[in-house]
Amino acid sequence: MLVLASASPRRRELLTQAGYQFEIHPAHIPEDPHPNEDPIAYVTRLARQKAEAIFSQLSPTHPDLTVLGADTTVTLDNHILGKPENEADAARMLHLLSGRTHRVITGVAIVTASRTEVAAEVTAVQFLTLSEKEIHDYISTGEPNDKAGAYAIQGHAARWIPRIEGCYFNVVGLPISLVATLLQSL
């Protein structure tokens, strides 16, 4: 039995699109980075903690359990840009990303009774230069809420992204090819 330890509708859609059958049991853990924590260490730590938390809850009654945990962040100059706290924070993040290339990093963890696999996917995303009006109008759509880096590549922000280097699905929130590779290795 495969379980996704996330409430993310994007991760659910991507797993479904890839043909996986799974249940959803979101993990509720603190998501604050440790002081000076490297972005890759941060997302892989959270992915592992989420998967392990749900595995601990469900494994007593499901011996064939496989739990998938994931966490995505945006980084610029090795600084973590998580989910915006409010509209002002979203505007701050979009100003930082404007006209620059940043990285999107997703940590993935697969936990079973016999082993744990952890990996990360990194994608470079180039942003066009955004005007104040574009940032304001985008924030007013509500789309930046609950999105690492305050944008969704699969939404309105797509018009500002001329190039990515790496996995598109990683930027959406789940690098499906990496997940498939880890699941097959089990």
N, CA, C and O of each residue as an XYZ file, in Angstrom:
744
protein
N       0.840     -1.180      0.000
C       0.000      0.000      0.000
C       0.887      1.247      0.000
O       1.756      1.392      0.860
N       0.668      2.144     -0.964
C       1.406      3.396     -1.060
C       0.589      4.505     -0.405
O      -0.605      4.652     -0.664
N       1.254      5.277      0.444
C       0.616      6.397      1.131
C       1.417      7.662      0.856
O       2.642      7.668      0.973
N       0.723      8.724      0.491
C       1.334     10.040      0.312
C       1.163     10.814      1.610
O       0.040     11.044      2.058
N       2.272     11.212      2.209
C       2.256     11.932      3.482
C       2.176     13.436      3.236
O       2.995     14.199      3.750
N       1.190     13.856      2.451
C       1.065     15.258      2.068
C      -0.382     15.577      1.726
O      -1.111     14.742      1.191
N      -0.779     16.797      2.045
C      -2.119     17.265      1.668
C      -2.088     18.063      0.373
O      -3.120     18.578     -0.057
N      -0.926     18.174     -0.254
C      -0.777     19.001     -1.451
C      -1.623     18.476     -2.606
O      -1.455     17.333     -3.031
N      -2.531     19.307     -3.116
C      -3.315     18.869     -4.271
C      -2.443     18.674     -5.509
O      -2.767     17.852     -6.366
N      -1.356     19.407     -5.616
C      -0.466     19.259     -6.766
C       0.243     17.903     -6.737
O       0.365     17.241     -7.767
N       0.706     17.497     -5.560
C       1.356     16.182     -5.463
C       0.352     15.070     -5.751
O       0.674     14.093     -6.428
N      -0.845     15.220     -5.241
C      -1.899     14.226     -5.494
C      -2.169     14.119     -6.995
O      -2.253     13.013     -7.530
N      -2.304     15.252     -7.674
C      -2.563     15.251     -9.120
C      -1.419     14.603     -9.900
O      -1.658     13.822    -10.821
N      -0.184     14.925     -9.535
C       0.965     14.381    -10.253
C       1.083     12.867    -10.073
O       1.357     12.147    -11.034
N       0.878     12.385     -8.850
C       0.934     10.935     -8.621
C      -0.180     10.214     -9.377
O       0.036      9.145     -9.949
N      -1.367     10.807     -9.373
C      -2.495     10.220    -10.099
C      -2.206     10.206    -11.595
O      -2.432      9.200    -12.268
N      -1.712     11.313    -12.107
C      -1.370     11.436    -13.532
C      -0.350     10.375    -13.947
O      -0.393      9.869    -15.068
N       0.563     10.044    -13.038
C       1.597      9.059    -13.333
C       1.091      7.623    -13.171
O       1.841      6.675    -13.408
N      -0.160      7.456    -12.774
C      -0.758      6.129    -12.711
C      -0.626      5.404    -11.386
O      -0.888      4.203    -11.317
N      -0.227      6.099    -10.336
C      -0.086      5.452     -9.032
C      -1.423      5.394     -8.299
O      -2.236      6.314     -8.383
N      -1.631      4.301     -7.583
C      -2.771      4.157     -6.682
C      -2.219      4.393     -5.279
O      -1.213      3.794     -4.901
N      -2.865      5.255     -4.512
C      -2.322      5.612     -3.210
C      -3.418      6.181     -2.322
O      -4.495      6.556     -2.787
N      -3.116      6.233     -1.046
C      -3.961      6.904     -0.064
C      -3.232      8.156      0.406
O      -2.016      8.273      0.255
N      -3.980      9.080      0.972
C      -3.403     10.329      1.466
C      -3.559     10.390      2.980
O      -4.659     10.255      3.514
N      -2.439     10.596      3.654
C      -2.416     10.807      5.103
C      -1.399     11.916      5.362
O      -0.208     11.640      5.511
N      -1.858     13.172      5.417
C      -0.912     14.278      5.592
C      -0.165     14.203      6.920
O      -0.736     13.856      7.953
N       1.088     14.526      6.872
C       1.905     14.621      8.082
C       1.886     16.069      8.557
O       1.942     17.003      7.757
N       1.806     16.231      9.843
C       1.798     17.578     10.422
C       3.023     17.715     11.317
O       3.014     17.343     12.490
N       4.073     18.262     10.719
C       5.323     18.465     11.444
C       5.745     19.920     11.289
O       5.339     20.578     10.332
N       6.553     20.435     12.216
C       7.069     21.803     12.055
C       7.950     21.874     10.808
O       8.748     20.972     10.554
N       7.801     22.948     10.034
C       8.547     23.060      8.779
C       9.564     24.192      8.787
O       9.972     24.665      7.726
N       9.970     24.623      9.953
C      10.949     25.710     10.038
C      12.357     25.190      9.770
O      12.742     24.142     10.287
N      13.129     25.925      8.958
C      14.521     25.508      8.755
C      15.342     25.716     10.022
O      15.074     26.625     10.808
N      16.337     24.869     10.206
C      17.280     25.063     11.305
C      18.201     26.215     10.938
O      18.371     26.504      9.754
N      18.800     26.881     11.918
C      19.723     27.982     11.605
C      20.837     27.518     10.655
O      21.476     26.492     10.887
N      21.054     28.281      9.600
C      22.091     28.016      8.599
C      21.955     26.662      7.904
O      22.936     26.133      7.383
N      20.746     26.099      7.894
C      20.545     24.799      7.258
C      20.594     24.932      5.738
O      19.939     25.797      5.158
N      21.371     24.074      5.110
C      21.462     24.022      3.659
C      20.086     23.675      3.088
O      19.391     22.831      3.654
N      19.671     24.309      1.970
C      18.347     24.040      1.407
C      18.093     22.572      1.052
O      16.981     22.084      1.251
N      19.094     21.861      0.534
C      18.886     20.443      0.213
C      18.725     19.634      1.498
O      17.866     18.756      1.570
N      19.535     19.920      2.503
C      19.406     19.234      3.789
C      18.034     19.521      4.403
O      17.416     18.637      4.996
N      17.569     20.745      4.257
C      16.271     21.156      4.797
C      15.128     20.340      4.183
O      14.333     19.750      4.916
N      15.034     20.298      2.846
C      13.894     19.604      2.224
C      13.989     18.088      2.382
O      12.961     17.422      2.504
N      15.191     17.535      2.382
C      15.283     16.086      2.577
C      14.962     15.712      4.023
O      14.372     14.662      4.275
N      15.345     16.562      4.968
C      14.997     16.321      6.374
C      13.485     16.317      6.551
O      12.932     15.417      7.183
N      12.811     17.334      5.985
C      11.353     17.411      6.124
C      10.656     16.250      5.423
O       9.704     15.685      5.961
N      11.121     15.888      4.227
C      10.510     14.766      3.513
C      10.619     13.489      4.342
O       9.652     12.737      4.459
N      11.782     13.250      4.909
C      12.000     12.055      5.740
C      11.121     12.100      6.988
O      10.489     11.103      7.334
N      11.077     13.246      7.666
C      10.273     13.351      8.888
C       8.790     13.120      8.600
O       8.098     12.473      9.386
N       8.306     13.644      7.485
C       6.906     13.437      7.117
C       6.624     11.964      6.862
O       5.653     11.407      7.375
N       7.481     11.342      6.067
C       7.274      9.919      5.739
C       7.391      9.045      6.980
O       6.594      8.127      7.174
N       8.378      9.326      7.815
C       8.556      8.523      9.030
C       7.393      8.699     10.002
O       6.978      7.739     10.651
N       6.864      9.917     10.108
C       5.738     10.158     11.018
C       4.515      9.342     10.595
O       3.868      8.720     11.437
N       4.199      9.337      9.322
C       3.037      8.593      8.842
C       3.302      7.096      8.887
O       2.397      6.320      9.194
N       4.532      6.675      8.585
C       4.865      5.251      8.678
C       4.648      4.759     10.106
O       4.080      3.686     10.315
N       5.098      5.538     11.089
C       4.926      5.153     12.497
C       3.458      5.017     12.866
O       3.079      4.112     13.610
N       2.637      5.911     12.350
C       1.199      5.873     12.651
C       0.521      4.650     12.050
O      -0.278      3.990     12.714
N       0.839      4.347     10.790
C       0.073      3.351     10.042
C       0.678      1.954      9.998
O      -0.039      0.984      9.750
N       1.974      1.831     10.232
C       2.634      0.537     10.040
C       2.127     -0.580     10.954
O       2.150     -1.737     10.536
N       1.671     -0.298     12.181
C       1.193     -1.421     13.009
C       0.044     -2.215     12.367
O      -0.102     -3.410     12.626
N      -0.760     -1.563     11.543
C      -1.891     -2.257     10.916
C      -1.698     -2.501      9.424
O      -2.565     -3.090      8.780
N      -0.570     -2.055      8.864
C      -0.296     -2.228      7.431
C       1.144     -2.697      7.228
O       2.031     -1.867      7.031
N       1.395     -3.994      7.270
C       2.772     -4.491      7.166
C       3.433     -4.236      5.807
O       4.660     -4.213      5.715
N       2.633     -4.044      4.753
C       3.194     -3.819      3.412
C       3.254     -2.333      3.055
O       3.250     -1.975      1.878
N       3.310     -1.489      4.051
C       3.213     -0.044      3.880
C       4.450      0.568      3.217
O       5.584      0.230      3.557
N       4.209      1.474      2.264
C       5.239      2.313      1.667
C       4.736      3.746      1.777
O       3.651      4.065      1.290
N       5.516      4.603      2.410
C       5.101      5.997      2.609
C       6.028      6.917      1.822
O       7.252      6.801      1.884
N       5.415      7.828      1.088
C       6.126      8.837      0.306
C       5.968     10.192      0.986
O       4.854     10.682      1.170
N       7.086     10.785      1.354
C       7.097     12.139      1.901
C       7.833     13.047      0.941
O       8.763     12.611      0.263
N       7.429     14.305      0.875
C       8.097     15.257     -0.014
C       7.990     16.662      0.568
O       7.051     16.984      1.296
N       8.958     17.475      0.233
C       8.916     18.882      0.614
C       9.666     19.679     -0.447
O      10.734     19.278     -0.908
N       9.083     20.814     -0.822
C       9.650     21.650     -1.880
C       9.950     23.041     -1.335
O       9.174     23.598     -0.559
N      11.079     23.588     -1.748
C      11.396     24.970     -1.418
C      12.016     25.659     -2.622
O      12.485     25.017     -3.562
N      12.004     26.966     -2.565
C      12.650     27.806     -3.566
C      13.854     28.438     -2.889
O      13.772     28.879     -1.743
N      14.988     28.481     -3.614
C      16.174     29.108     -3.042
C      16.739     30.130     -4.017
O      16.712     29.945     -5.234
N      17.238     31.187     -3.459
C      17.907     32.233     -4.226
C      19.159     32.604     -3.442
O      19.074     32.984     -2.274
N      20.304     32.495     -4.074
C      21.576     32.760     -3.398
C      21.703     31.914     -2.128
O      22.228     32.373     -1.113
N      21.214     30.674     -2.201
C      21.251     29.691     -1.119
C      20.397     30.080      0.096
O      20.568     29.517      1.177
N      19.483     31.037     -0.079
C      18.532     31.395      0.974
C      17.195     30.737      0.657
O      16.740     30.745     -0.487
N      16.579     30.174      1.674
C      15.306     29.476      1.510
C      14.167     30.481      1.456
O      14.026     31.335      2.332
N      13.348     30.361      0.399
C      12.122     31.148      0.287
C      10.963     30.161      0.422
O      10.606     29.478     -0.537
N      10.392     30.094      1.590
C       9.291     29.164      1.831
C       7.978     29.726      1.331
O       7.943     30.483      0.361
N       6.908     29.354      1.993
C       5.584     29.860      1.635
C       5.434     31.264      2.227
O       5.861     31.505      3.356
N       4.836     32.183      1.483
C       4.706     33.550      2.008
C       3.756     33.603      3.207
O       2.742     32.907      3.253
N       4.114     34.441      4.163
C       3.288     34.603      5.363
C       2.055     35.465      5.090
O       1.017     35.305      5.733
N       2.184     36.381      4.125
C       1.094     37.304      3.805
C       1.388     37.932      2.442
O       2.359     37.559      1.783
N       0.569     38.868      2.025
C       0.752     39.497      0.714
C       2.060     40.277      0.618
O       2.719     40.259     -0.422
N       2.433     40.951      1.682
C       3.695     41.711      1.668
C       4.890     40.774      1.507
O       5.850     41.094      0.805
N       4.825     39.624      2.157
C       5.900     38.651      2.042
C       5.944     38.061      0.627
O       7.023     37.829      0.082
N       4.779     37.823      0.040
C       4.711     37.332     -1.344
C       5.340     38.364     -2.285
O       6.103     38.003     -3.181
N       5.024     39.631     -2.087
C       5.592     40.695     -2.926
C       7.110     40.744     -2.767
O       7.836     40.903     -3.748
N       7.581     40.609     -1.541
C       9.028     40.605     -1.280
C       9.704     39.473     -2.065
O      10.733     39.682     -2.708
N       9.119     38.287     -2.003
C       9.706     37.142     -2.705
C       9.698     37.346     -4.220
O      10.695     37.071     -4.888
N       8.598     37.818     -4.751
C       8.503     38.028     -6.197
C       9.495     39.096     -6.668
O      10.062     38.980     -7.754
N       9.704     40.131     -5.857
C      10.729     41.132     -6.183
C      12.115     40.492     -6.221
O      12.921     40.793     -7.102
N      12.385     39.609     -5.261
C      13.688     38.939     -5.230
C      13.894     38.054     -6.465
O      14.995     38.003     -7.012
N      12.838     37.358     -6.903
C      12.940     36.435     -8.033
C      12.973     37.152     -9.384
O      13.505     36.625    -10.361
N      12.409     38.338     -9.429
C      12.274     39.101    -10.668
C      13.609     39.287    -11.391
O      14.574     39.799    -10.823
N      13.641     38.855    -12.663
C      14.826     39.039    -13.493
C      15.998     38.146    -13.147
O      17.114     38.380    -13.612
N      15.763     37.130    -12.339
C      16.856     36.273    -11.869
C      16.540     34.797    -12.106
O      15.410     34.431    -12.427
N      17.538     33.982    -11.944
C      17.365     32.533    -11.982
C      17.513     32.009    -10.560
O      18.476     32.325     -9.861
N      16.546     31.208    -10.149
C      16.578     30.624     -8.804
C      16.500     29.108     -8.924
O      16.359     28.572    -10.023
N      16.590     28.429     -7.804
C      16.498     26.972     -7.781
C      15.258     26.529     -7.026
O      14.892     27.112     -6.006
N      14.621     25.493     -7.541
C      13.539     24.831     -6.833
C      14.072     23.459     -6.439
O      14.569     22.710     -7.279
N      13.965     23.142     -5.165
C      14.500     21.885     -4.647
C      13.374     21.119     -3.963
O      12.674     21.659     -3.106
N      13.207     19.864     -4.345
C      12.249     18.993     -3.678
C      12.993     17.813     -3.081
O      13.735     17.106     -3.764
N      12.774     17.618     -1.786
C      13.279     16.432     -1.111
C      12.211     15.367     -1.168
O      11.029     15.658     -0.986
N      12.617     14.131     -1.421
C      11.700     13.004     -1.506
C      12.212     11.911     -0.585
O      13.408     11.616     -0.573
N      11.309     11.304      0.193
C      11.671     10.177      1.056
C      10.651      9.070      0.868
O       9.445      9.314      0.823
N      11.153      7.854      0.758
C      10.314      6.660      0.697
C      10.678      5.814      1.910
O      11.841      5.458      2.102
N       9.673      5.496      2.732
C       9.913      4.708      3.935
C       9.098      3.422      3.864
O       7.892      3.447      3.619
N       9.782      2.293      4.084
C       9.129      0.983      4.193
C       9.632      0.326      5.478
O      10.461      0.898      6.186
N       9.140     -0.856      5.775
C       9.584     -1.566      6.975
C      11.057     -1.939      6.891
O      11.731     -2.041      7.916
N      11.563     -2.145      5.674
C      12.939     -2.623      5.539
C      13.965     -1.539      5.239
O      15.156     -1.739      5.478
N      13.526     -0.390      4.717
C      14.510      0.641      4.387
C      13.874      2.006      4.148
O      12.660      2.149      4.008
N      14.753      2.993      4.109
C      14.364      4.371      3.815
C      15.276      4.888      2.711
O      16.498      4.759      2.787
N      14.670      5.472      1.691
C      15.421      6.087      0.592
C      15.117      7.588      0.592
O      13.956      7.988      0.679
N      16.153      8.410      0.494
C      15.984      9.858      0.492
C      16.810     10.442     -0.652
O      17.959     10.054     -0.863
N      16.213     11.377     -1.383
C      16.921     12.023     -2.491
C      16.338     13.423     -2.689
O      15.317     13.779     -2.100
N      17.008     14.201     -3.526
C      16.525     15.549     -3.838
C      16.659     15.805     -5.325
O      17.558     15.282     -5.984
N      15.756     16.614     -5.839
C      15.781     17.052     -7.241
C      15.947     18.571     -7.230
O      15.326     19.268     -6.427
N      16.796     19.078     -8.135
C      17.040     20.521     -8.220
C      16.753     20.982     -9.645
O      17.241     20.387    -10.606
N      15.960     22.042     -9.779
C      15.635     22.623    -11.078
C      15.924     24.116    -11.027
O      15.543     24.797    -10.075
N      16.595     24.619    -12.050
C      16.845     26.060    -12.171
C      15.686     26.684    -12.943
O      15.267     26.168    -13.980
N      15.174     27.798    -12.427
C      14.027     28.476    -13.033
C      14.396     29.941    -13.282
O      14.784     30.664    -12.364
N      14.266     30.356    -14.536
C      14.559     31.745    -14.908
C      13.266     32.552    -14.898
O      12.254     32.119    -15.451
N      13.300     33.716    -14.273
C      12.154     34.625    -14.230
C      12.445     35.860    -15.077
O      13.565     36.370    -15.067
N      11.458     36.334    -15.795
C      11.559     37.632    -16.450
C      11.503     38.720    -15.382
O      11.169     38.446    -14.229
N      11.829     39.946    -15.763
C      11.708     41.073    -14.851
C      10.232     41.445    -14.740
O       9.546     41.630    -15.745
N       9.762     41.551    -13.509
C       8.350     41.825    -13.250
C       8.142     43.284    -12.873
O       8.953     43.877    -12.161
N       7.047     43.855    -13.360
C       6.691     45.220    -12.977
C       5.934     45.197    -11.649
O       5.445     44.152    -11.220
N       5.847     46.341    -11.016
C       5.070     46.461     -9.775
C       3.616     46.039    -10.010
O       3.017     45.364     -9.174
N       3.058     46.443    -11.151
C       1.676     46.106    -11.467
C       1.504     44.594    -11.640
O       0.527     44.018    -11.162
N       2.456     43.958    -12.324
C       2.369     42.501    -12.500
C       2.401     41.787    -11.145
O       1.631     40.855    -10.911
N       3.288     42.224    -10.263
C       3.383     41.617     -8.937
C       2.089     41.845     -8.166
O       1.547     40.909     -7.577
N       1.594     43.065     -8.161
C       0.355     43.387     -7.453
C      -0.820     42.570     -7.995
O      -1.575     41.969     -7.231
N      -0.964     42.557     -9.321
C      -2.078     41.832     -9.938
C      -1.995     40.335     -9.651
O      -3.013     39.683     -9.420
N      -0.775     39.793     -9.666
C      -0.601     38.369     -9.403
C      -0.971     38.033     -7.959
O      -1.664     37.048     -7.706
N      -0.517     38.839     -7.032
C      -0.839     38.600     -5.624
C      -2.346     38.661     -5.405
O      -2.890     37.904     -4.601
N      -3.020     39.559     -6.117
C      -4.474     39.692     -5.938
C      -5.250     38.462     -6.414
O      -6.419     38.303     -6.062
N      -4.620     37.589     -7.209
C      -5.293     36.347     -7.632
C      -5.342     35.328     -6.503
O      -6.152     34.402     -6.543
N      -4.487     35.484     -5.496
C      -4.404     34.519     -4.408
C      -3.515     33.328     -4.725
O      -3.250     32.504     -3.850
N      -3.053     33.226     -5.960
C      -2.242     32.078     -6.364
C      -0.934     31.926     -5.577
O      -0.515     30.796     -5.325
N      -0.275     33.023     -5.181
C       0.985     32.866     -4.445
C       0.840     32.251     -3.052
O       1.810     31.737     -2.495
N      -0.370     32.303     -2.491
C      -0.586     31.763     -1.150
C      -0.260     30.278     -1.116
O      -0.618     29.538     -2.033
N       0.405     29.850     -0.083
C       0.704     28.435      0.143
C       1.605     27.824     -0.931
O       1.574     26.612     -1.146
N       2.409     28.652     -1.609
C       3.343     28.159     -2.625
C       4.754     28.611     -2.244
O       4.985     29.792     -1.981
N       5.679     27.678     -2.217
C       7.069     28.041     -1.966
C       7.524     29.048     -3.014
O       7.310     28.844     -4.209
N       8.146     30.127     -2.571
C       8.609     31.157     -3.493
C       7.501     32.062     -3.996
O       7.759     32.952     -4.807
N       6.279     31.860     -3.538
C       5.124     32.711     -3.859
C       4.686     32.657     -5.318
O       4.162     33.640     -5.843
N       4.898     31.506     -5.983
C       4.393     31.399     -7.350
C       4.102     29.945     -7.696
O       4.598     29.019     -7.054
N       3.281     29.774     -8.732
C       2.961     28.445     -9.266
C       3.307     28.438    -10.747
O       2.706     29.175    -11.530
N       4.269     27.613    -11.136
C       4.687     27.548    -12.541
C       3.542     27.086    -13.429
O       3.477     27.462    -14.600
N       2.640     26.275    -12.890
C       1.533     25.739    -13.676
C       0.346     26.707    -13.724
O      -0.699     26.381    -14.286
N       0.507     27.884    -13.139
C      -0.563     28.871    -13.113
C      -0.199     30.123    -13.881
O       0.500     30.067    -14.894
N      -0.683     31.258    -13.387
C      -0.468     32.545    -14.056
C       1.009     32.914    -14.197
O       1.389     33.611    -15.137
N       1.837     32.447    -13.267
C       3.266     32.796    -13.305
C       3.986     32.175    -14.496
O       5.112     32.570    -14.799
N       3.371     31.223    -15.174
C       4.000     30.573    -16.332
C       4.447     31.591    -17.374
O       5.431     31.365    -18.078
N       3.739     32.700    -17.477
C       4.080     33.697    -18.501
C       5.392     34.423    -18.226
O       5.921     35.105    -19.104
N       5.921     34.278    -17.004
C       7.166     34.958    -16.648
C       8.367     34.010    -16.638
O       9.463     34.411    -16.245
N       8.177     32.775    -17.059
C       9.239     31.777    -16.951
C       9.634     31.306    -18.349
O       9.035     30.369    -18.878
N      10.636     31.947    -18.950
C      11.024     31.576    -20.306
C      11.844     30.286    -20.378
O      11.934     29.663    -21.436
N      12.441     29.888    -19.249
C      13.334     28.733    -19.316
C      13.465     28.078    -17.945
O      13.545     28.739    -16.909
N      13.483     26.751    -17.991
C      13.869     25.997    -16.799
C      14.952     25.017    -17.223
O      15.047     24.632    -18.388
N      15.746     24.632    -16.270
C      16.780     23.636    -16.506
C      16.584     22.546    -15.473
O      16.926     22.712    -14.302
N      16.023     21.419    -15.922
C      15.736     20.326    -15.008
C      14.298     19.879    -15.139
O      13.657     20.091    -16.168
N      13.802     19.262    -14.094
C      12.485     18.626    -14.088
C      11.354     19.638    -13.837
O      11.302     20.281    -12.788
N      10.459     19.764    -14.816
C       9.299     20.649    -14.668
C       8.432     20.219    -13.490
O       7.989     21.060    -12.708
N       8.185     18.912    -13.357
C       7.303     18.421    -12.295
C       7.859     18.717    -10.911
O       7.102     18.845     -9.949
N       9.181     18.826    -10.806
C       9.804     19.232     -9.559
C       9.327     20.625     -9.160
O       9.052     20.877     -7.987
N       9.230     21.520    -10.125
C       8.813     22.890     -9.833
C       7.334     22.915     -9.421
O       6.932     23.739     -8.600
N       6.540     22.025     -9.986
C       5.128     21.919     -9.594
C       5.028     21.383     -8.161
O       4.114     21.759     -7.427
N       5.959     20.508     -7.756
C       5.949     20.033     -6.381
C       6.316     18.586     -6.156
O       6.433     18.160     -5.007
N       6.507     17.797     -7.235
C       6.895     16.407     -7.043
C       7.612     15.888     -8.285
O       6.991     15.738     -9.338
N       8.912     15.612     -8.175
C       9.660     15.094     -9.325
C       9.288     13.626     -9.577
O       9.882     12.718     -8.996
N       8.316     13.416    -10.433
C       7.734     12.096    -10.650
C       8.780     11.065    -11.070
O       8.750      9.933    -10.587
N       9.695     11.429    -11.948
C      10.709     10.479    -12.397
C      11.578     10.016    -11.230
O      11.897      8.831    -11.137
N      11.963     10.920    -10.346
C      12.749     10.556     -9.165
C      11.943      9.639     -8.258
O      12.465      8.644     -7.755
N      10.670      9.968     -8.045
C       9.803      9.133     -7.215
C       9.713      7.724     -7.809
O       9.841      6.735     -7.088
N       9.496      7.638     -9.111
C       9.391      6.334     -9.777
C      10.678      5.533     -9.614
O      10.636      4.332     -9.346
N      11.805      6.189     -9.774
C      13.095      5.522     -9.625
C      13.267      4.978     -8.198
O      13.712      3.846     -8.008
N      12.914      5.790     -7.211
C      13.041      5.344     -5.808
C      12.089      4.193     -5.514
O      12.475      3.226     -4.857
N      10.864      4.283     -5.986
C       9.893      3.202     -5.756
C      10.350      1.910     -6.427
O      10.208      0.831     -5.851
N      10.895      2.007     -7.634
C      11.385      0.815     -8.328
C      12.567      0.189     -7.632
O      12.761     -1.025     -7.705
N      13.372      1.010     -6.949
C      14.550      0.476     -6.261
C      14.159     -0.357     -5.049
O      14.981     -1.106     -4.522
N      12.923     -0.236     -4.606
C      12.475     -1.007     -3.456
C      12.084     -2.391     -3.898
O      11.674     -3.209     -3.075
